[in-house]
Amino acid sequence: MVVIFALTAAVLYGTADFLGGAATRRASPIAVLSVTAPFGEVIVLTVALVAGGPLRMAGLWWGLAGGAAGGGGLIVFYAGLAAGPMSVVAPVSALVSTVLPVGVALAQGERPTPAVVAGAVICLIAITLVSMEGAKPAQGGGEAGRARRGRGLAYGIAAGLGFGLFFLFMRNASATGVLWPVGLSRLAGAVIGLGAAALTRTRPVWWRPDRGVFVMALASGTFDATANLCYVLATRAGLFGLAVVITSLYPGVTVLLARLTLGERMRWVQRAGLMLAAVGVVLLTA
């Protein structure tokens, strides 16, 4: 079950990122985030209310911490895309966000089989490769290019730490056995998104005048919130490290959707990453 829930989370996260990215081509990232985060909160709280269960303070605090870490990581990630090459920021953040929680899982005593270890290593390579995109030419010569790559590396590490802490904190929150902590994590993310919009005086996207962006933002929030629920269920169903590695394959879904729906060209490293991801998943499920 851990593989099923984690793969579902990866597909949903990747779809949410694709829709969110499409929306940010026509509106600012903060304007889109200020819609996706609150709408996702409504969905998660509704599911948590239907599922029921007691409120436990430990789980609620972990949920709030997870939402703050994830929301902060997303803002740093967007800032990194503006300050450094995407070909550096994206793969570094993806790798760090996976290695951190997996390292914690191993330190806490998880001992996967050799086949799972091999599959996880292949998936880590696949995550890095599939996240790579063409770099924009550096402005101002070689020194400026090195400085830009250095900024991209720093932003990628910081964003990856935020995403990795989100995975880790939500695993701890899920130990309570109820879904309320997921709702609290979304609440923290919504507060960060709306706070960023208020500080930057950015108006959220609404039904009018751009209906298409609003619909994409709502859909992105729906998929992202559902992915959070699936990820939490995956961490309860089996090895935490396994759940994180499989869930972190979501960039491959984003790249594949862009290729199928928008006709975007895939670099050879991204194709290799997708093929390695398939091999890794087979080993993980064997």
Secondary structure as GFF3:
##gff-version 3
##sequence-region A 1 286
A	DSSP	alpha_helix	2	24	.	.	.	ID=ss1
A	DSSP	alpha_helix	29	51	.	.	.	ID=ss2
A	DSSP	alpha_helix	57	83	.	.	.	ID=ss3
A	DSSP	alpha_helix	86	107	.	.	.	ID=ss4
A	DSSP	alpha_helix	114	130	.	.	.	ID=ss5
A	DSSP	alpha_helix	141	174	.	.	.	ID=ss6
A	DSSP	alpha_helix	180	199	.	.	.	ID=ss7
A	DSSP	alpha_helix	211	237	.	.	.	ID=ss8
A	DSSP	alpha_helix	240	247	.	.	.	ID=ss9
A	DSSP	alpha_helix	250	262	.	.	.	ID=ss10
A	DSSP	alpha_helix	268	285	.	.	.	ID=ss11
###
